[in-house]
Amino acid sequence: MPYLTLKLSKKLPVAVKAQLASELTRLMAEILCKEARLTAITIEELENSSWFIGGEIQDIGAYLAINITQNTNTATQKAQMLQAASALLQTHLGQLPLATYIVINEISADSWGYDGATQASRKNSVVSGNYANPPTGGKKRALLVIDVQNEYFTGKLPVSYPSNAQANLLRAITFAQQADIAVVFIQHTLEKGLSVFQKDSIGWELHPSIAAITPDFYIEKTQPSSFVHTGLENYLRSNGIDTVVISGYMTQMCCDTTARYAFHLGFNVEFLSDATATLGFENTAGKVTAETLHNTVLVVQASRFSQVLSVDEWIASVSQ
Protein backbone atom coordinates (compact mmCIF):
# COMPACT_ATOMS: atom_id res chain seq x y z
CA MET A 1 0.00 0.00 0.00
CA PRO A 2 2.32 2.82 -1.15
CA TYR A 3 1.47 6.50 -0.74
CA LEU A 4 3.56 9.22 -2.43
CA THR A 5 3.62 12.99 -1.90
CA LEU A 6 5.34 15.19 -4.48
CA LYS A 7 5.80 18.85 -3.63
CA LEU A 8 6.79 21.25 -6.42
CA SER A 9 7.77 24.92 -6.52
CA LYS A 10 6.15 25.49 -9.90
CA LYS A 11 2.79 25.10 -11.54
CA LEU A 12 2.45 22.29 -14.05
CA PRO A 13 -0.25 21.60 -16.66
CA VAL A 14 -2.71 18.91 -15.58
CA ALA A 15 -1.50 16.64 -18.38
CA VAL A 16 2.09 16.83 -17.13
CA LYS A 17 1.01 16.08 -13.55
CA ALA A 18 -0.98 13.11 -14.79
CA GLN A 19 2.04 11.83 -16.69
CA LEU A 20 4.25 12.26 -13.62
CA ALA A 21 1.78 10.31 -11.50
CA SER A 22 1.52 7.57 -14.13
CA GLU A 23 5.28 7.19 -14.44
CA LEU A 24 5.84 7.21 -10.68
CA THR A 25 3.20 4.48 -10.37
CA ARG A 26 5.04 2.46 -13.04
CA LEU A 27 8.36 2.83 -11.20
CA MET A 28 6.76 1.71 -7.95
CA ALA A 29 5.47 -1.43 -9.68
CA GLU A 30 8.60 -2.24 -11.66
CA ILE A 31 11.23 -1.48 -9.01
CA LEU A 32 9.51 -1.82 -5.63
CA CYS A 33 6.95 -4.42 -6.81
CA LYS A 34 3.99 -2.41 -5.49
CA GLU A 35 0.51 -2.99 -6.83
CA ALA A 36 -0.37 -0.16 -9.21
CA ARG A 37 -4.08 -0.10 -8.32
CA LEU A 38 -3.22 0.63 -4.67
CA THR A 39 -0.56 3.28 -5.32
CA ALA A 40 -1.84 6.71 -4.23
CA ILE A 41 -0.05 9.93 -5.24
CA THR A 42 -0.60 13.54 -4.18
CA ILE A 43 1.04 16.40 -6.12
CA GLU A 44 1.19 19.73 -4.31
CA GLU A 45 2.27 22.97 -6.01
CA LEU A 46 3.85 25.72 -3.91
CA GLU A 47 4.69 29.34 -4.70
CA ASN A 48 8.31 29.94 -5.75
CA SER A 49 8.84 32.22 -2.76
CA SER A 50 8.13 29.29 -0.43
CA TRP A 51 11.15 27.27 -1.56
CA PHE A 52 14.50 27.96 0.10
CA ILE A 53 17.78 26.05 -0.05
CA GLY A 54 20.78 27.30 1.87
CA GLY A 55 18.71 30.26 2.98
CA GLU A 56 18.16 31.44 -0.60
CA ILE A 57 14.98 31.50 -2.66
CA GLN A 58 14.93 28.94 -5.47
CA ASP A 59 13.31 29.26 -8.88
CA ILE A 60 12.56 25.58 -8.94
CA GLY A 61 12.45 22.86 -6.32
CA ALA A 62 10.95 19.45 -5.66
CA TYR A 63 10.52 17.05 -2.75
CA LEU A 64 9.24 13.48 -3.05
CA ALA A 65 8.19 11.32 -0.09
CA ILE A 66 7.52 7.63 -0.73
CA ASN A 67 5.72 5.76 2.04
CA ILE A 68 5.94 1.96 2.01
CA THR A 69 5.52 -0.87 4.48
CA GLN A 70 8.61 -1.67 6.52
CA ASN A 71 10.85 -4.55 5.41
CA THR A 72 9.13 -5.12 2.07
CA ASN A 73 12.03 -3.96 -0.12
CA THR A 74 15.77 -4.46 -0.26
CA ALA A 75 18.42 -1.74 -0.02
CA THR A 76 19.20 -2.30 -3.70
CA GLN A 77 15.57 -1.81 -4.74
CA LYS A 78 15.31 1.39 -2.70
CA ALA A 79 18.52 2.76 -4.20
CA GLN A 80 17.23 1.98 -7.70
CA MET A 81 13.95 3.73 -6.92
CA LEU A 82 15.75 6.87 -5.70
CA GLN A 83 17.85 6.99 -8.87
CA ALA A 84 14.92 6.39 -11.21
CA ALA A 85 12.66 8.92 -9.45
CA SER A 86 15.39 11.57 -9.56
CA ALA A 87 15.86 11.04 -13.29
CA LEU A 88 12.09 11.23 -13.83
CA LEU A 89 11.79 14.54 -11.99
CA GLN A 90 14.65 16.06 -13.97
CA THR A 91 13.04 14.90 -17.22
CA HIS A 92 9.82 16.77 -16.45
CA LEU A 93 11.12 19.70 -14.39
CA GLY A 94 14.55 20.37 -15.86
CA GLN A 95 17.75 20.82 -13.89
CA LEU A 96 16.96 20.65 -10.20
CA PRO A 97 18.97 22.01 -7.24
CA LEU A 98 21.48 19.64 -5.68
CA ALA A 99 19.40 19.57 -2.50
CA THR A 100 16.39 17.93 -4.12
CA TYR A 101 15.38 15.28 -1.64
CA ILE A 102 13.62 11.99 -2.23
CA VAL A 103 12.72 10.19 0.97
CA ILE A 104 11.56 6.61 1.38
CA ASN A 105 9.66 6.28 4.65
CA GLU A 106 9.21 2.73 5.92
CA ILE A 107 6.17 2.36 8.16
CA SER A 108 5.46 -0.59 10.42
CA ALA A 109 2.74 -2.87 9.02
CA ASP A 110 0.66 -2.45 12.17
CA SER A 111 0.78 1.36 11.95
CA TRP A 112 -0.99 2.01 8.66
CA GLY A 113 -3.40 0.48 6.17
CA TYR A 114 -6.42 1.12 3.98
CA ASP A 115 -10.10 0.21 3.75
CA GLY A 116 -10.33 -0.06 7.54
CA ALA A 117 -7.56 -2.63 8.01
CA THR A 118 -3.86 -2.38 8.85
CA GLN A 119 -1.29 -3.97 6.57
CA ALA A 120 -0.43 -6.44 9.33
CA SER A 121 -4.04 -7.59 9.77
CA ARG A 122 -4.48 -7.79 6.02
CA LYS A 123 -1.45 -10.07 5.69
CA ASN A 124 -2.64 -12.24 8.58
CA SER A 125 -6.02 -12.64 6.93
CA VAL A 126 -4.34 -14.04 3.81
CA VAL A 127 -2.34 -16.67 5.68
CA SER A 128 -3.95 -19.18 8.02
CA GLY A 129 -1.81 -21.79 9.72
CA ASN A 130 0.75 -23.33 7.40
CA TYR A 131 -1.03 -22.69 4.12
CA ALA A 132 -2.46 -19.73 2.30
CA ASN A 133 -6.22 -19.67 1.91
CA PRO A 134 -6.90 -20.44 -1.76
CA PRO A 135 -9.01 -17.71 -3.37
CA THR A 136 -12.49 -18.49 -4.59
CA GLY A 137 -12.25 -20.58 -7.76
CA GLY A 138 -9.09 -22.46 -6.71
CA LYS A 139 -5.39 -21.85 -6.40
CA LYS A 140 -3.65 -18.95 -8.08
CA ARG A 141 -0.17 -20.01 -9.11
CA ALA A 142 3.20 -18.62 -10.13
CA LEU A 143 5.79 -20.78 -11.89
CA LEU A 144 9.22 -20.04 -10.41
CA VAL A 145 11.96 -20.66 -12.99
CA ILE A 146 15.00 -20.81 -10.72
CA ASP A 147 18.57 -20.21 -11.92
CA VAL A 148 18.29 -21.51 -15.48
CA GLN A 149 21.73 -20.11 -16.25
CA ASN A 150 24.60 -21.25 -18.46
CA GLU A 151 26.64 -22.33 -15.43
CA TYR A 152 24.38 -25.38 -15.14
CA PHE A 153 24.79 -26.35 -18.79
CA THR A 154 28.19 -25.37 -20.16
CA GLY A 155 29.84 -24.05 -17.00
CA LYS A 156 31.39 -25.61 -13.92
CA LEU A 157 28.18 -27.14 -12.56
CA PRO A 158 26.52 -29.07 -15.41
CA VAL A 159 23.36 -30.74 -14.13
CA SER A 160 22.90 -34.35 -15.26
CA TYR A 161 19.81 -35.88 -13.64
CA PRO A 162 17.13 -36.07 -14.78
CA SER A 163 18.50 -35.62 -18.28
CA ASN A 164 15.26 -34.25 -19.75
CA ALA A 165 14.75 -31.57 -17.08
CA GLN A 166 15.24 -28.56 -19.36
CA ALA A 167 12.86 -29.86 -22.01
CA ASN A 168 10.24 -30.45 -19.32
CA LEU A 169 10.86 -27.01 -17.82
CA LEU A 170 10.23 -25.39 -21.20
CA ARG A 171 6.96 -27.35 -21.48
CA ALA A 172 5.97 -26.03 -18.05
CA ILE A 173 6.67 -22.44 -19.13
CA THR A 174 4.65 -22.85 -22.32
CA PHE A 175 1.71 -24.31 -20.42
CA ALA A 176 1.89 -21.61 -17.74
CA GLN A 177 1.74 -18.88 -20.38
CA GLN A 178 -1.26 -20.53 -22.02
CA ALA A 179 -3.00 -21.05 -18.67
CA ASP A 180 -2.46 -17.46 -17.52
CA ILE A 181 -0.10 -18.57 -14.74
CA ALA A 182 2.53 -15.98 -13.82
CA VAL A 183 6.06 -16.92 -14.88
CA VAL A 184 8.85 -15.62 -12.63
CA PHE A 185 12.49 -15.77 -13.73
CA ILE A 186 15.06 -15.92 -10.95
CA GLN A 187 18.76 -15.33 -11.61
CA HIS A 188 21.53 -16.07 -9.13
CA THR A 189 24.51 -13.76 -8.53
CA LEU A 190 27.49 -14.39 -6.24
CA GLU A 191 29.92 -11.89 -4.77
CA LYS A 192 33.01 -10.93 -6.74
CA GLY A 193 36.01 -13.21 -6.45
CA LEU A 194 34.14 -16.50 -6.67
CA SER A 195 34.47 -18.73 -9.70
CA VAL A 196 30.79 -19.10 -10.60
CA PHE A 197 27.72 -16.89 -11.14
CA GLN A 198 29.69 -13.69 -11.58
CA LYS A 199 27.39 -10.96 -12.82
CA ASP A 200 27.56 -10.34 -16.58
CA SER A 201 29.76 -13.41 -17.16
CA ILE A 202 28.72 -16.05 -19.71
CA GLY A 203 28.01 -18.55 -16.94
CA TRP A 204 25.77 -16.05 -15.17
CA GLU A 205 23.61 -15.34 -18.21
CA LEU A 206 20.23 -16.99 -18.66
CA HIS A 207 20.33 -20.12 -20.81
CA PRO A 208 19.57 -19.40 -24.49
CA SER A 209 16.45 -21.58 -24.34
CA ILE A 210 14.73 -19.04 -22.05
CA ALA A 211 16.70 -15.85 -22.70
CA ALA A 212 14.22 -14.57 -25.29
CA ILE A 213 11.17 -15.28 -23.13
CA THR A 214 9.65 -12.29 -21.34
CA PRO A 215 8.62 -13.31 -17.80
CA ASP A 216 5.83 -11.71 -15.81
CA PHE A 217 8.35 -10.89 -13.10
CA TYR A 218 12.13 -11.07 -12.76
CA ILE A 219 14.34 -11.06 -9.68
CA GLU A 220 18.05 -11.32 -9.06
CA LYS A 221 19.02 -13.13 -5.87
CA THR A 222 22.21 -13.70 -3.91
CA GLN A 223 21.04 -16.45 -1.53
CA PRO A 224 19.73 -20.01 -2.06
CA SER A 225 16.22 -18.84 -1.17
CA SER A 226 14.49 -16.84 -3.88
CA PHE A 227 12.68 -14.88 -1.13
CA VAL A 228 15.68 -13.48 0.78
CA HIS A 229 16.48 -9.84 -0.05
CA THR A 230 14.19 -9.88 -3.11
CA GLY A 231 10.72 -8.60 -3.97
CA LEU A 232 9.30 -12.07 -4.61
CA GLU A 233 7.04 -12.36 -1.58
CA ASN A 234 5.63 -8.88 -2.14
CA TYR A 235 4.98 -9.63 -5.82
CA LEU A 236 3.15 -12.85 -4.98
CA ARG A 237 1.00 -11.33 -2.25
CA SER A 238 0.26 -8.18 -4.27
CA ASN A 239 -1.08 -10.35 -7.09
CA GLY A 240 -3.11 -12.68 -4.88
CA ILE A 241 -0.89 -15.68 -5.66
CA ASP A 242 -1.10 -18.42 -3.03
CA THR A 243 0.80 -21.26 -4.73
CA VAL A 244 4.34 -21.42 -6.09
CA VAL A 245 5.50 -24.03 -8.58
CA ILE A 246 9.18 -24.96 -8.32
CA SER A 247 11.33 -25.58 -11.40
CA GLY A 248 14.99 -25.07 -12.22
CA TYR A 249 18.35 -25.79 -10.62
CA MET A 250 19.75 -27.25 -8.42
CA THR A 251 17.23 -29.59 -6.84
CA GLN A 252 18.89 -29.74 -3.41
CA MET A 253 20.05 -26.15 -3.26
CA CYS A 254 17.99 -23.21 -4.52
CA CYS A 255 14.91 -25.26 -5.47
CA ASP A 256 14.72 -27.07 -2.14
CA THR A 257 15.50 -23.92 -0.13
CA THR A 258 12.96 -21.80 -2.00
CA ALA A 259 10.29 -24.47 -1.55
CA ARG A 260 10.89 -24.69 2.20
CA TYR A 261 10.95 -20.90 2.56
CA ALA A 262 7.69 -20.59 0.62
CA PHE A 263 6.10 -23.20 2.89
CA HIS A 264 7.19 -21.31 6.00
CA LEU A 265 5.70 -18.10 4.57
CA GLY A 266 2.34 -19.83 4.15
CA PHE A 267 2.34 -20.53 0.41
CA ASN A 268 1.26 -23.81 -1.13
CA VAL A 269 4.15 -25.44 -2.98
CA GLU A 270 4.15 -27.68 -6.05
CA PHE A 271 7.57 -29.17 -6.85
CA LEU A 272 8.13 -30.36 -10.42
CA SER A 273 10.10 -33.60 -10.15
CA ASP A 274 11.26 -33.74 -13.77
CA ALA A 275 11.73 -29.99 -14.35
CA THR A 276 14.35 -29.70 -11.60
CA ALA A 277 17.79 -31.33 -11.73
CA THR A 278 21.18 -31.64 -10.09
CA LEU A 279 24.62 -33.24 -10.45
CA GLY A 280 26.64 -35.68 -8.36
CA PHE A 281 28.54 -34.31 -5.36
CA GLU A 282 31.55 -35.36 -3.35
CA ASN A 283 32.94 -33.55 -0.30
CA THR A 284 34.27 -34.25 3.19
CA ALA A 285 30.87 -35.59 4.23
CA GLY A 286 30.79 -38.24 1.51
CA LYS A 287 29.75 -38.88 -2.04
CA VAL A 288 26.33 -39.03 -3.70
CA THR A 289 25.15 -39.52 -7.28
CA ALA A 290 22.92 -37.00 -9.01
CA GLU A 291 20.05 -39.49 -9.17
CA THR A 292 20.21 -40.35 -5.46
CA LEU A 293 20.53 -36.72 -4.43
CA HIS A 294 17.64 -35.60 -6.62
CA ASN A 295 15.31 -38.39 -5.55
CA THR A 296 16.14 -37.96 -1.86
CA VAL A 297 15.17 -34.29 -2.00
CA LEU A 298 11.89 -35.18 -3.69
CA VAL A 299 11.06 -37.67 -0.93
CA VAL A 300 11.82 -35.08 1.77
CA GLN A 301 9.81 -32.41 -0.04
CA ALA A 302 6.82 -34.73 -0.38
CA SER A 303 7.00 -35.64 3.31
CA ARG A 304 6.11 -32.13 4.50
CA PHE A 305 6.76 -29.14 2.26
CA SER A 306 5.45 -29.73 -1.27
CA GLN A 307 3.19 -31.64 -3.53
CA VAL A 308 5.70 -33.38 -5.81
CA LEU A 309 4.48 -33.79 -9.39
CA SER A 310 5.89 -34.54 -12.81
CA VAL A 311 5.21 -31.88 -15.42
CA ASP A 312 2.58 -34.12 -17.04
CA GLU A 313 0.87 -34.64 -13.68
CA TRP A 314 1.01 -30.92 -12.93
CA ILE A 315 -0.49 -29.94 -16.29
CA ALA A 316 -3.26 -32.49 -15.83
CA SER A 317 -4.07 -31.28 -12.30
CA VAL A 318 -4.18 -27.61 -13.33
CA SER A 319 -6.29 -28.42 -16.38
CA GLN A 320 -9.04 -30.13 -14.37
C-alpha positions in Angstrom: 0.0 0.0 0.0 2.3 2.8 -1.1 1.5 6.5 -0.7 3.6 9.2 -2.4 3.6 13.0 -1.9 5.3 15.2 -4.5 5.8 18.9 -3.6 6.8 21.3 -6.4 7.8 24.9 -6.5 6.2 25.5 -9.9 2.8 25.1 -11.5 2.4 22.3 -14.1 -0.2 21.6 -16.7 -2.7 18.9 -15.6 -1.5 16.6 -18.4 2.1 16.8 -17.1 1.0 16.1 -13.5 -1.0 13.1 -14.8 2.0 11.8 -16.7 4.3 12.3 -13.6 1.8 10.3 -11.5 1.5 7.6 -14.1 5.3 7.2 -14.4 5.8 7.2 -10.7 3.2 4.5 -10.4 5.0 2.5 -13.0 8.4 2.8 -11.2 6.8 1.7 -8.0 5.5 -1.4 -9.7 8.6 -2.2 -11.7 11.2 -1.5 -9.0 9.5 -1.8 -5.6 7.0 -4.4 -6.8 4.0 -2.4 -5.5 0.5 -3.0 -6.8 -0.4 -0.2 -9.2 -4.1 -0.1 -8.3 -3.2 0.6 -4.7 -0.6 3.3 -5.3 -1.8 6.7 -4.2 -0.1 9.9 -5.2 -0.6 13.5 -4.2 1.0 16.4 -6.1 1.2 19.7 -4.3 2.3 23.0 -6.0 3.9 25.7 -3.9 4.7 29.3 -4.7 8.3 29.9 -5.8 8.8 32.2 -2.8 8.1 29.3 -0.4 11.1 27.3 -1.6 14.5 28.0 0.1 17.8 26.0 0.0 20.8 27.3 1.9 18.7 30.3 3.0 18.2 31.4 -0.6 15.0 31.5 -2.7 14.9 28.9 -5.5 13.3 29.3 -8.9 12.6 25.6 -8.9 12.4 22.9 -6.3 10.9 19.5 -5.7 10.5 17.0 -2.7 9.2 13.5 -3.0 8.2 11.3 -0.1 7.5 7.6 -0.7 5.7 5.8 2.0 5.9 2.0 2.0 5.5 -0.9 4.5 8.6 -1.7 6.5 10.8 -4.6 5.4 9.1 -5.1 2.1 12.0 -4.0 -0.1 15.8 -4.5 -0.3 18.4 -1.7 0.0 19.2 -2.3 -3.7 15.6 -1.8 -4.7 15.3 1.4 -2.7 18.5 2.8 -4.2 17.2 2.0 -7.7 14.0 3.7 -6.9 15.7 6.9 -5.7 17.8 7.0 -8.9 14.9 6.4 -11.2 12.7 8.9 -9.5 15.4 11.6 -9.6 15.9 11.0 -13.3 12.1 11.2 -13.8 11.8 14.5 -12.0 14.6 16.1 -14.0 13.0 14.9 -17.2 9.8 16.8 -16.4 11.1 19.7 -14.4 14.5 20.4 -15.9 17.8 20.8 -13.9 17.0 20.7 -10.2 19.0 22.0 -7.2 21.5 19.6 -5.7 19.4 19.6 -2.5 16.4 17.9 -4.1 15.4 15.3 -1.6 13.6 12.0 -2.2 12.7 10.2 1.0 11.6 6.6 1.4 9.7 6.3 4.6 9.2 2.7 5.9 6.2 2.4 8.2 5.5 -0.6 10.4 2.7 -2.9 9.0 0.7 -2.5 12.2 0.8 1.4 11.9 -1.0 2.0 8.7 -3.4 0.5 6.2 -6.4 1.1 4.0 -10.1 0.2 3.8 -10.3 -0.1 7.5 -7.6 -2.6 8.0 -3.9 -2.4 8.8 -1.3 -4.0 6.6 -0.4 -6.4 9.3 -4.0 -7.6 9.8 -4.5 -7.8 6.0 -1.5 -10.1 5.7 -2.6 -12.2 8.6 -6.0 -12.6 6.9 -4.3 -14.0 3.8 -2.3 -16.7 5.7 -4.0 -19.2 8.0 -1.8 -21.8 9.7 0.7 -23.3 7.4 -1.0 -22.7 4.1 -2.5 -19.7 2.3 -6.2 -19.7 1.9 -6.9 -20.4 -1.8 -9.0 -17.7 -3.4 -12.5 -18.5 -4.6 -12.2 -20.6 -7.8 -9.1 -22.5 -6.7 -5.4 -21.8 -6.4 -3.7 -19.0 -8.1 -0.2 -20.0 -9.1 3.2 -18.6 -10.1 5.8 -20.8 -11.9 9.2 -20.0 -10.4 12.0 -20.7 -13.0 15.0 -20.8 -10.7 18.6 -20.2 -11.9 18.3 -21.5 -15.5 21.7 -20.1 -16.3 24.6 -21.2 -18.5 26.6 -22.3 -15.4 24.4 -25.4 -15.1 24.8 -26.4 -18.8 28.2 -25.4 -20.2 29.8 -24.1 -17.0 31.4 -25.6 -13.9 28.2 -27.1 -12.6 26.5 -29.1 -15.4 23.4 -30.7 -14.1 22.9 -34.3 -15.3 19.8 -35.9 -13.6 17.1 -36.1 -14.8 18.5 -35.6 -18.3 15.3 -34.2 -19.7 14.7 -31.6 -17.1 15.2 -28.6 -19.4 12.9 -29.9 -22.0 10.2 -30.4 -19.3 10.9 -27.0 -17.8 10.2 -25.4 -21.2 7.0 -27.3 -21.5 6.0 -26.0 -18.1 6.7 -22.4 -19.1 4.6 -22.8 -22.3 1.7 -24.3 -20.4 1.9 -21.6 -17.7 1.7 -18.9 -20.4 -1.3 -20.5 -22.0 -3.0 -21.1 -18.7 -2.5 -17.5 -17.5 -0.1 -18.6 -14.7 2.5 -16.0 -13.8 6.1 -16.9 -14.9 8.8 -15.6 -12.6 12.5 -15.8 -13.7 15.1 -15.9 -11.0 18.8 -15.3 -11.6 21.5 -16.1 -9.1 24.5 -13.8 -8.5 27.5 -14.4 -6.2 29.9 -11.9 -4.8 33.0 -10.9 -6.7 36.0 -13.2 -6.5 34.1 -16.5 -6.7 34.5 -18.7 -9.7 30.8 -19.1 -10.6 27.7 -16.9 -11.1 29.7 -13.7 -11.6 27.4 -11.0 -12.8 27.6 -10.3 -16.6 29.8 -13.4 -17.2 28.7 -16.1 -19.7 28.0 -18.6 -16.9 25.8 -16.0 -15.2 23.6 -15.3 -18.2 20.2 -17.0 -18.7 20.3 -20.1 -20.8 19.6 -19.4 -24.5 16.4 -21.6 -24.3 14.7 -19.0 -22.1 16.7 -15.8 -22.7 14.2 -14.6 -25.3 11.2 -15.3 -23.1 9.6 -12.3 -21.3 8.6 -13.3 -17.8 5.8 -11.7 -15.8 8.4 -10.9 -13.1 12.1 -11.1 -12.8 14.3 -11.1 -9.7 18.1 -11.3 -9.1 19.0 -13.1 -5.9 22.2 -13.7 -3.9 21.0 -16.5 -1.5 19.7 -20.0 -2.1 16.2 -18.8 -1.2 14.5 -16.8 -3.9 12.7 -14.9 -1.1 15.7 -13.5 0.8 16.5 -9.8 -0.1 14.2 -9.9 -3.1 10.7 -8.6 -4.0 9.3 -12.1 -4.6 7.0 -12.4 -1.6 5.6 -8.9 -2.1 5.0 -9.6 -5.8 3.2 -12.9 -5.0 1.0 -11.3 -2.2 0.3 -8.2 -4.3 -1.1 -10.4 -7.1 -3.1 -12.7 -4.9 -0.9 -15.7 -5.7 -1.1 -18.4 -3.0 0.8 -21.3 -4.7 4.3 -21.4 -6.1 5.5 -24.0 -8.6 9.2 -25.0 -8.3 11.3 -25.6 -11.4 15.0 -25.1 -12.2 18.4 -25.8 -10.6 19.7 -27.3 -8.4 17.2 -29.6 -6.8 18.9 -29.7 -3.4 20.1 -26.1 -3.3 18.0 -23.2 -4.5 14.9 -25.3 -5.5 14.7 -27.1 -2.1 15.5 -23.9 -0.1 13.0 -21.8 -2.0 10.3 -24.5 -1.6 10.9 -24.7 2.2 10.9 -20.9 2.6 7.7 -20.6 0.6 6.1 -23.2 2.9 7.2 -21.3 6.0 5.7 -18.1 4.6 2.3 -19.8 4.1 2.3 -20.5 0.4 1.3 -23.8 -1.1 4.2 -25.4 -3.0 4.1 -27.7 -6.1 7.6 -29.2 -6.8 8.1 -30.4 -10.4 10.1 -33.6 -10.1 11.3 -33.7 -13.8 11.7 -30.0 -14.3 14.3 -29.7 -11.6 17.8 -31.3 -11.7 21.2 -31.6 -10.1 24.6 -33.2 -10.5 26.6 -35.7 -8.4 28.5 -34.3 -5.4 31.6 -35.4 -3.3 32.9 -33.6 -0.3 34.3 -34.3 3.2 30.9 -35.6 4.2 30.8 -38.2 1.5 29.7 -38.9 -2.0 26.3 -39.0 -3.7 25.1 -39.5 -7.3 22.9 -37.0 -9.0 20.1 -39.5 -9.2 20.2 -40.4 -5.5 20.5 -36.7 -4.4 17.6 -35.6 -6.6 15.3 -38.4 -5.5 16.1 -38.0 -1.9 15.2 -34.3 -2.0 11.9 -35.2 -3.7 11.1 -37.7 -0.9 11.8 -35.1 1.8 9.8 -32.4 0.0 6.8 -34.7 -0.4 7.0 -35.6 3.3 6.1 -32.1 4.5 6.8 -29.1 2.3 5.5 -29.7 -1.3 3.2 -31.6 -3.5 5.7 -33.4 -5.8 4.5 -33.8 -9.4 5.9 -34.5 -12.8 5.2 -31.9 -15.4 2.6 -34.1 -17.0 0.9 -34.6 -13.7 1.0 -30.9 -12.9 -0.5 -29.9 -16.3 -3.3 -32.5 -15.8 -4.1 -31.3 -12.3 -4.2 -27.6 -13.3 -6.3 -28.4 -16.4 -9.0 -30.1 -14.4 
